[in-house]
């Protein structure tokens, strides 16, 4: 069994995950391994390719073909890190175009169709890169696999399964809901309307349960750290702890500090700097409780100097630009303490530069042109050449945009306090939270 040196995995001595390239490079060719065919039990050929999809992540692609019985199988596995949060996609499939949406389904993902009370549990199928129609065809093929044996041994069960298979096949012509829930956060459902919001697709991020962490092989801490009572000492001290780089997974360090923002509140700023690949990231957490009212901040951009305004965006804050018909939901971009220009650059990178479906076989000329036009409009906004409004809507009330006229009111900025809806409280986990009489 071969052993891969740690420096090769980390990318120091040349990463084993090569960039996708059209050049006929020997290092980027798949590895061929003779293996047993599980259909006819004769020898076939497995091809394994370790590659890196631009603007997406490192993956392991494997393909098996048998020259004796013509049986074949393909599989894709994520070779990247487990994400900080789980992710759940809910898609309302209404047309043939929806059936053609591309899907990256990790092996840890659960697939559900509520209308049929149908569920594919995690780790019962290998990871795949397919379409909605491909997921249904794969489920049908799995149910049909042992039907001949069932007809002989349990005909009543075989008849019920045949009826259910017919229902699955009819989904291609009807309307249904598809839910993909992945605790690892490595699954993806295509939004063909990007950068605009997809009304049929909802995406939510959530914190994993201890049981889900155990399934993913994440070791929980045995002992919780005791909180320090000296708050004044923590405000003047930069805390440092070891972690891994989110890009190359090399050992890195994260600095954390409590900061008091004038005319606002106390926040926690965390910054990570990787010495191996040079990646830098910062994240902001609210240092206080959830506010009683939500906050909606609307800024009318009238001058290029507005780009230098300080901005605090929490994880629960959504961003709207009405003139571009653009909306970015909560948790799509993590908590940040930056400027308005920095936030717009992050939006452009997320929607245009780092969109995995703008390159390779997944891209189309119409989609690429649409995203390119959106990027040009963002550039015009940053240059002060477009008259637009930027809206920060935070149900938790923990976001902030600098008032350059403080303590006087800003004539171009309005701040609105509003009562959260039941759905917003549900997203924040407040409906089930009991702070009084919880011992009863």
C-alpha positions as CSV (number, residue, x, y, z in Angstrom):
1,X,0.0,0.0,0.0
2,X,1.5,3.3,-1.0
3,X,1.9,6.2,1.4
4,X,1.5,9.8,0.4
5,X,3.8,12.2,2.1
6,X,2.2,14.9,4.1
7,X,3.9,17.7,2.2
8,X,2.4,16.4,-1.0
9,X,-1.1,16.4,0.4
10,X,-0.6,20.0,1.8
11,X,0.7,21.2,-1.6
12,X,4.3,21.9,-0.5
13,X,6.0,19.3,-2.7
14,X,3.3,19.3,-5.5
15,X,-0.3,18.5,-4.7
16,X,-1.7,15.1,-5.6
17,X,-4.9,17.0,-6.7
18,X,-4.1,18.5,-10.1
19,X,-5.9,21.3,-11.8
20,X,-8.2,20.3,-14.6
21,X,-6.3,21.0,-17.8
22,X,-6.7,20.2,-21.5
23,X,-2.9,19.5,-21.8
24,X,-1.9,15.9,-22.1
25,X,0.0,15.8,-18.9
26,X,1.0,12.4,-17.5
27,X,0.5,13.6,-13.9
28,X,-3.1,14.5,-14.7
29,X,-4.0,11.1,-16.2
30,X,-6.3,8.8,-14.2
31,X,-4.9,5.8,-12.4
32,X,-6.1,2.4,-13.7
33,X,-6.6,-0.5,-11.3
34,X,-7.8,-4.0,-12.3
35,X,-10.7,-4.9,-10.0
36,X,-13.5,-7.3,-9.6
37,X,-16.9,-6.7,-11.3
38,X,-19.7,-7.2,-8.8
39,X,-22.1,-8.0,-11.6
40,X,-20.4,-11.0,-13.4
41,X,-17.5,-11.5,-10.9
42,X,-14.9,-11.2,-13.6
43,X,-12.1,-8.7,-13.8
44,X,-12.9,-5.2,-15.0
45,X,-11.1,-1.8,-14.9
46,X,-11.4,1.0,-12.3
47,X,-10.1,4.5,-13.2
48,X,-9.4,7.0,-10.4
49,X,-8.7,10.7,-11.0
50,X,-7.7,13.1,-8.2
51,X,-8.5,16.6,-9.5
52,X,-9.5,20.1,-8.4
53,X,-12.5,21.8,-9.9
54,X,-11.8,25.5,-10.4
55,X,-13.6,27.7,-7.9
56,X,-15.2,24.6,-6.2
57,X,-13.1,22.0,-4.3
58,X,-10.9,18.9,-4.6
59,X,-12.8,15.8,-5.6
60,X,-12.1,12.1,-6.3
61,X,-13.7,10.8,-9.5
62,X,-13.8,7.0,-10.1
63,X,-15.3,5.1,-13.0
64,X,-15.6,1.3,-13.4
65,X,-16.2,-0.6,-16.6
66,X,-16.4,-4.3,-17.3
67,X,-15.6,-5.6,-20.8
68,X,-17.2,-8.9,-20.1
69,X,-20.8,-7.9,-19.2
70,X,-20.6,-4.2,-20.1
71,X,-21.6,-3.1,-16.6
72,X,-20.4,0.4,-15.6
73,X,-20.5,2.6,-12.5
74,X,-19.3,6.1,-11.7
75,X,-18.8,7.8,-8.4
76,X,-17.6,11.2,-7.1
77,X,-16.3,11.9,-3.6
78,X,-15.4,15.2,-1.9
79,X,-11.8,15.3,-0.9
80,X,-12.1,18.7,0.8
81,X,-12.8,19.5,4.4
82,X,-16.2,19.1,6.1
83,X,-17.9,22.5,6.2
84,X,-18.6,24.4,9.4
85,X,-22.3,24.0,9.0
86,X,-24.7,21.6,7.4
87,X,-26.8,22.6,4.5
88,X,-30.4,21.8,3.3
89,X,-31.8,22.5,-0.2
90,X,-35.5,22.5,-0.8
91,X,-36.5,22.6,-4.5
92,X,-40.0,22.8,-6.0
93,X,-39.7,20.9,-9.3
94,X,-42.3,22.2,-11.7
95,X,-40.9,21.7,-15.3
96,X,-38.6,19.8,-17.5
97,X,-36.0,22.5,-17.0
98,X,-36.0,21.8,-13.3
99,X,-35.4,18.1,-13.9
100,X,-32.2,19.1,-15.8
101,X,-30.7,21.0,-12.8
102,X,-27.3,19.7,-11.9
103,X,-26.8,18.3,-8.4
104,X,-23.7,17.4,-6.4
105,X,-24.9,14.9,-3.9
106,X,-22.4,13.8,-1.2
107,X,-22.7,10.3,0.3
108,X,-23.6,11.9,3.7
109,X,-26.7,13.6,2.2
110,X,-30.3,12.5,2.8
111,X,-32.6,12.8,-0.2
112,X,-36.4,13.2,0.4
113,X,-39.5,13.5,-1.7
114,X,-42.3,14.4,0.9
115,X,-45.2,13.9,-1.5
116,X,-44.3,10.2,-1.8
117,X,-43.0,9.9,1.8
118,X,-39.8,8.7,0.1
119,X,-36.3,9.0,1.6
120,X,-32.8,7.9,0.7
121,X,-30.9,7.7,3.9
122,X,-27.3,8.9,4.1
123,X,-24.4,6.5,3.2
124,X,-26.7,4.2,1.3
125,X,-25.6,5.6,-2.0
126,X,-22.2,6.8,-3.1
127,X,-21.6,10.5,-4.0
128,X,-22.6,11.5,-7.5
129,X,-22.6,14.4,-9.9
130,X,-25.9,14.2,-11.7
131,X,-29.3,15.9,-12.4
132,X,-32.6,15.8,-10.7
133,X,-33.8,13.3,-13.3
134,X,-30.6,11.3,-12.8
135,X,-31.3,11.0,-9.0
136,X,-34.8,9.7,-9.8
137,X,-33.5,7.2,-12.4
138,X,-30.9,6.0,-9.9
139,X,-33.5,5.4,-7.2
140,X,-35.7,3.5,-9.7
141,X,-32.7,1.4,-10.8
142,X,-32.0,0.6,-7.1
143,X,-35.6,-0.5,-6.5
144,X,-35.7,-2.6,-9.6
145,X,-32.4,-4.4,-8.9
146,X,-33.9,-7.4,-6.9
147,X,-37.4,-7.5,-8.3
148,X,-37.0,-10.9,-9.9
149,X,-36.0,-12.4,-6.6
150,X,-38.9,-10.7,-4.8
151,X,-41.4,-11.9,-7.4
152,X,-40.3,-15.5,-6.6
153,X,-40.0,-15.2,-2.8
154,X,-42.4,-12.3,-1.8
155,X,-44.8,-11.5,-4.6
156,X,-47.0,-9.2,-2.5
157,X,-44.0,-6.9,-1.7
158,X,-42.8,-7.0,-5.3
159,X,-46.2,-5.7,-6.5
160,X,-46.1,-2.8,-4.0
161,X,-42.6,-1.9,-5.1
162,X,-43.7,-2.0,-8.7
163,X,-46.5,0.4,-7.9
164,X,-44.1,2.8,-6.1
165,X,-41.6,2.6,-9.0
166,X,-44.5,3.8,-11.3
167,X,-45.1,6.7,-9.0
168,X,-41.4,7.7,-9.1
169,X,-41.4,7.5,-12.9
170,X,-44.5,9.8,-13.1
171,X,-42.7,12.4,-11.1
172,X,-40.9,13.4,-14.3
173,X,-44.2,14.8,-15.6
174,X,-45.6,16.2,-12.4
175,X,-44.9,18.7,-9.7
176,X,-43.1,17.6,-6.5
177,X,-40.7,18.8,-3.8
178,X,-37.1,17.6,-3.5
179,X,-35.1,18.0,-0.3
180,X,-31.4,17.3,0.0
181,X,-30.1,17.6,3.5
182,X,-26.3,17.2,3.9
183,X,-24.7,17.7,7.4
184,X,-21.2,17.9,5.8
185,X,-22.2,20.9,3.7
186,X,-20.6,19.5,0.6
187,X,-23.8,19.0,-1.6
188,X,-25.0,21.5,-4.1
189,X,-28.1,22.2,-6.2
190,X,-27.7,24.4,-9.3
191,X,-29.4,27.8,-9.5
192,X,-30.0,28.5,-13.2
193,X,-31.1,32.1,-12.5
194,X,-27.9,33.1,-10.8
195,X,-27.1,35.8,-9.7
196,X,-30.8,36.5,-9.3
197,X,-32.8,34.7,-6.5
198,X,-34.4,31.4,-7.4
199,X,-37.9,31.4,-6.1
200,X,-38.3,27.6,-6.4
201,X,-35.1,26.9,-4.4
202,X,-34.5,27.6,-0.8
203,X,-31.2,27.1,1.0
204,X,-30.7,26.9,4.7
205,X,-27.6,26.4,6.8
206,X,-27.8,24.8,10.3
207,X,-25.6,23.7,13.2
208,X,-25.0,20.0,13.3
209,X,-26.2,17.8,16.2
210,X,-23.7,15.7,18.2
211,X,-25.1,12.6,16.5
212,X,-24.4,14.1,13.0
213,X,-20.9,15.0,14.1
214,X,-20.3,11.4,15.2
215,X,-21.6,10.1,11.8
216,X,-19.1,12.4,10.0
217,X,-16.3,11.2,12.2
218,X,-15.8,14.6,13.9
219,X,-14.4,14.1,17.4
220,X,-16.2,16.2,20.0
221,X,-14.3,17.9,22.8
222,X,-14.4,15.8,26.0
223,X,-14.2,18.8,28.2
224,X,-15.5,22.3,27.7
225,X,-13.2,25.2,28.4
226,X,-14.1,27.2,31.4
227,X,-15.1,30.8,30.5
228,X,-12.9,33.5,31.9
229,X,-14.4,35.9,34.3
230,X,-12.0,38.7,33.6
231,X,-13.9,40.4,30.7
232,X,-11.7,43.5,30.9
233,X,-8.6,41.4,30.4
234,X,-10.1,39.7,27.4
235,X,-10.9,43.0,25.7
236,X,-7.3,44.0,25.8
237,X,-5.9,40.6,24.8
238,X,-5.8,38.9,21.4
239,X,-6.6,35.2,21.9
240,X,-4.9,32.7,19.6
241,X,-5.8,29.1,18.8
242,X,-4.8,26.5,16.3
243,X,-7.0,25.5,13.4
244,X,-6.8,24.4,9.7
245,X,-6.8,26.5,6.6
246,X,-10.2,26.4,4.8
247,X,-8.5,26.4,1.4
248,X,-5.5,24.0,1.7
249,X,-6.3,22.4,5.0
250,X,-2.8,23.1,6.3
251,X,-2.2,24.0,10.0
252,X,-2.9,27.7,10.6
253,X,-3.7,30.0,13.5
254,X,-6.8,32.0,14.2
255,X,-6.7,35.3,16.2
256,X,-9.8,36.4,18.2
257,X,-10.5,39.7,19.9
258,X,-13.4,41.6,21.5
259,X,-14.0,45.0,19.8
260,X,-16.3,47.8,20.8
261,X,-17.8,49.5,17.7
262,X,-18.7,53.2,18.4
263,X,-22.5,53.9,18.4
264,X,-23.2,50.2,18.2
265,X,-22.2,47.3,20.4
266,X,-19.5,44.8,21.2
267,X,-18.5,42.2,18.6
268,X,-16.0,39.3,18.3
269,X,-13.6,39.5,15.4
270,X,-11.8,36.3,14.3
271,X,-9.1,36.3,11.6
272,X,-7.2,33.4,10.1
273,X,-3.9,33.7,8.1
274,X,-2.4,30.7,6.4
275,X,1.4,30.8,5.9
276,X,1.3,27.9,3.4
277,X,-1.0,29.2,0.7
278,X,-1.4,32.9,1.9
279,X,-5.2,32.6,2.3
280,X,-6.7,35.1,4.7
281,X,-10.2,35.3,6.1
282,X,-12.1,37.2,8.8
283,X,-15.3,36.5,10.5
284,X,-17.4,38.5,12.9
285,X,-19.7,37.2,15.6
286,X,-22.1,39.3,17.7
287,X,-20.9,39.7,21.3
288,X,-24.4,40.4,22.6
289,X,-27.8,38.8,22.6
290,X,-30.4,38.8,19.9
291,X,-32.2,42.1,19.8
292,X,-35.9,42.3,20.5
293,X,-36.6,43.9,17.1
294,X,-35.1,43.2,13.7
295,X,-33.2,46.0,11.9
296,X,-33.4,47.0,8.2
297,X,-30.8,49.5,7.0
298,X,-31.2,51.2,3.6
299,X,-28.4,53.3,2.1
300,X,-28.8,55.4,-1.0
301,X,-25.4,55.4,-2.8
302,X,-24.8,59.0,-4.0
303,X,-21.0,59.2,-4.1
304,X,-18.0,56.9,-4.4
305,X,-16.9,57.9,-0.9
306,X,-19.8,55.7,0.4
307,X,-17.6,52.7,-0.5
308,X,-15.4,53.5,2.4
309,X,-18.2,53.2,5.0
310,X,-17.5,50.6,7.7
311,X,-20.0,47.8,7.7
312,X,-20.7,44.9,10.1
313,X,-22.7,42.1,8.5
314,X,-23.8,39.3,10.8
315,X,-24.5,35.7,9.7
316,X,-28.3,36.3,9.9
317,X,-28.2,39.4,7.7
318,X,-29.5,39.3,4.1
319,X,-28.4,41.8,1.4
320,X,-30.7,43.3,-1.3
321,X,-29.9,45.6,-4.2
322,X,-33.4,46.4,-5.7
323,X,-32.1,48.0,-8.9
324,X,-30.3,44.8,-9.8
325,X,-33.2,42.6,-8.6
326,X,-30.5,40.9,-6.4
327,X,-31.0,39.3,-3.1
328,X,-28.4,37.3,-1.0
329,X,-29.9,35.3,1.8
330,X,-28.6,34.9,5.3
331,X,-25.5,32.7,5.8
332,X,-24.6,32.8,2.1
333,X,-21.7,35.1,3.1
334,X,-20.5,34.7,6.7
335,X,-20.3,37.4,9.3
336,X,-17.9,40.2,8.2
337,X,-16.5,43.5,9.5
338,X,-15.4,45.3,6.3
339,X,-16.3,48.3,4.1
340,X,-19.2,48.6,1.7
341,X,-16.7,48.2,-1.2
342,X,-15.3,45.0,0.5
343,X,-18.8,43.5,0.8
344,X,-19.6,44.2,-2.9
345,X,-16.2,42.6,-3.9
346,X,-17.2,39.5,-1.8
347,X,-20.6,39.3,-3.6
348,X,-18.9,39.5,-7.0
349,X,-16.4,36.8,-6.1
350,X,-19.2,34.5,-4.7
351,X,-21.6,35.0,-7.7
352,X,-19.2,35.4,-10.6
353,X,-15.6,34.3,-9.9
354,X,-16.2,31.4,-7.6
355,X,-19.4,30.0,-9.2
356,X,-18.6,26.3,-10.1
357,X,-21.1,26.3,-12.9
358,X,-19.5,29.1,-15.0
359,X,-16.7,26.9,-16.3
360,X,-16.3,23.5,-18.0
361,X,-19.1,21.4,-19.3
362,X,-21.6,22.9,-16.8
363,X,-21.4,26.4,-18.3
364,X,-23.6,27.8,-21.0
365,X,-23.0,31.0,-23.0
366,X,-26.3,32.6,-21.8
367,X,-25.5,32.0,-18.1
368,X,-21.8,33.1,-18.5
369,X,-22.9,36.3,-20.3
370,X,-25.5,37.0,-17.6
371,X,-23.0,36.6,-14.8
372,X,-20.4,38.7,-16.6
373,X,-23.0,41.5,-17.0
374,X,-23.8,41.3,-13.3
375,X,-20.1,41.6,-12.4
376,X,-19.8,44.7,-14.6
377,X,-22.8,46.3,-12.8
378,X,-21.1,45.6,-9.5
379,X,-17.9,47.3,-10.8
380,X,-20.0,50.3,-11.8
381,X,-21.5,50.6,-8.4
382,X,-18.1,50.5,-6.7
383,X,-16.9,53.2,-9.1
384,X,-19.9,55.4,-8.2
385,X,-21.4,55.2,-11.7
386,X,-24.8,53.7,-10.8
387,X,-27.5,55.1,-8.6
388,X,-28.6,52.2,-6.4
389,X,-29.8,51.4,-2.9
390,X,-28.1,48.7,-0.7
391,X,-30.4,47.1,1.9
392,X,-29.2,45.2,5.0
393,X,-32.0,43.2,6.5
394,X,-31.1,41.5,9.8
395,X,-33.9,39.9,11.8
396,X,-31.4,39.5,14.8
397,X,-30.6,43.2,14.8
398,X,-26.9,42.6,14.9
399,X,-25.7,44.3,11.7
400,X,-24.4,47.9,11.4
401,X,-23.5,50.4,8.7
402,X,-21.5,53.5,9.5
403,X,-23.2,56.8,9.8
404,X,-20.6,59.3,8.6
405,X,-22.7,62.2,10.0
406,X,-22.8,60.7,13.6
407,X,-24.2,61.7,16.0
408,X,-26.5,63.6,13.6
409,X,-28.8,61.6,11.3
410,X,-27.6,60.5,7.9
411,X,-29.8,62.0,5.1
412,X,-29.0,59.1,2.7
413,X,-29.5,56.3,5.2
414,X,-32.6,55.0,7.0
415,X,-32.7,52.6,9.8
416,X,-36.0,50.8,10.5
417,X,-36.8,48.6,13.5
418,X,-39.5,45.9,12.9
419,X,-41.1,43.0,14.7
420,X,-39.9,39.7,13.5
421,X,-42.4,37.2,11.8
422,X,-43.0,33.7,13.1
423,X,-40.8,32.3,10.3
424,X,-37.9,34.6,11.1
425,X,-38.1,33.6,14.8
426,X,-38.1,30.0,13.6
427,X,-35.0,30.5,11.5
428,X,-33.3,32.1,14.6
429,X,-34.4,29.3,16.9
430,X,-36.3,31.6,19.1
431,X,-39.8,30.0,19.0
432,X,-38.6,27.0,21.0
433,X,-36.4,29.0,23.4
434,X,-37.8,29.3,26.9
435,X,-35.9,31.7,29.2
436,X,-38.4,31.8,32.1
437,X,-39.8,29.0,34.1
438,X,-37.8,26.4,32.1
439,X,-37.4,24.2,35.2
440,X,-41.2,23.6,35.3
